[in-house]
Amino acid sequence: MEKVSRLSAEKAVVIFTASNECPMSHTVTTLFSSLGVCPAVHELDKDPRGRDMERDLARRLGRSSPIPAVFIGGKLVGSTDRIMSLHLGGKLVPMLKAAGAIWL
């Protein structure tokens, strides 16, 4: 979907989430905040085309529940499980540096 592609490239880190206090979305946004990242966050349930975007993200991720969906440097990285795995493996920070989301 064109809108997801366009929005995913607007900042170094973009998170598609829901505003209903999803614990996984909260975990991901808190992690990025603790790393000094200021991501663009799009709450799909508040967007008139949110359902269409959610279906597109589900297709891209290959899972029925795509929220949160994280893009780094315009590329879809994954959801909470993938982000946490990258972080625990020491690969998230270098990825964020390469995308220009953090400098130190």
C-alpha positions in Angstrom: 0.0 0.0 0.0 1.3 3.4 -1.0 0.5 5.1 2.2 2.5 2.7 4.4 5.5 3.0 2.1 5.3 6.8 2.1 4.8 7.1 5.9 7.5 4.5 6.6 10.1 6.7 5.0 9.3 10.0 6.8 11.8 9.5 9.7 14.7 7.2 10.5 12.3 5.1 12.8 8.6 4.7 12.1 6.3 2.7 14.3 2.8 1.7 13.3 0.7 1.0 16.4 -2.7 1.3 18.0 -3.7 3.9 20.6 -5.5 1.3 22.8 -2.5 1.0 25.1 -1.2 -2.2 23.5 1.6 -3.5 25.9 3.8 -4.6 23.0 3.5 -1.1 21.4 4.4 0.5 24.7 7.4 -1.8 25.1 8.8 -0.9 21.7 8.2 2.8 21.9 9.7 2.8 25.5 12.8 1.0 24.2 13.4 3.4 21.4 12.9 6.4 23.8 15.4 4.9 26.2 17.9 4.7 23.4 17.4 8.3 22.5 15.3 7.7 19.4 12.4 9.9 18.5 10.3 7.8 16.2 7.3 8.8 14.1 4.4 6.9 15.6 1.2 6.3 13.6 -1.8 5.1 15.5 -3.7 3.1 12.9 -7.0 3.1 14.9 -7.1 6.9 14.6 -6.4 7.0 10.8 -9.3 6.7 8.4 -7.2 4.3 6.3 -5.9 2.5 9.3 -7.6 -0.8 8.6 -6.2 -0.9 5.1 -2.7 -0.1 6.4 -3.1 -2.8 9.1 -4.0 -5.4 6.4 -1.0 -4.3 4.3 1.3 -4.6 7.3 -0.1 -8.0 8.2 0.6 -9.2 4.7 4.2 -7.8 4.7 4.9 -9.4 8.1 3.1 -12.6 7.4 1.2 -12.5 10.6 -2.4 -11.7 11.5 -1.5 -9.2 14.2 1.0 -6.8 12.8 1.0 -4.2 15.6 3.5 -2.8 16.3 5.3 -2.7 13.0 8.7 -1.0 13.0 10.5 0.5 10.1 14.1 1.5 10.4 15.7 3.5 7.6 12.6 3.0 5.5 12.8 -0.8 5.7 10.4 -3.1 7.6 12.3 -4.7 10.5 9.4 -6.4 12.2 7.4 -6.4 15.4 8.2 -6.6 19.0 9.8 -10.0 18.9 12.3 -9.0 16.2 13.1 -5.6 17.7 13.8 -7.2 21.1 15.9 -9.9 19.5 18.0 -7.4 17.7 18.4 -5.3 20.9 19.4 -8.3 23.1 21.9 -9.4 20.4 23.5 -6.0 20.2 22.4 -5.4 16.6 19.7 -2.7 17.1 21.9 0.2 18.1 24.3 -0.2 15.1 21.2 -0.4 12.8 19.8 2.8 14.4 23.2 4.5 13.9 23.3 3.5 10.3 19.8 4.9 9.7 20.7 8.2 11.4 18.3 7.7 14.3 21.0 8.1 16.9 24.6 9.5 16.6 26.4 8.2 19.7 
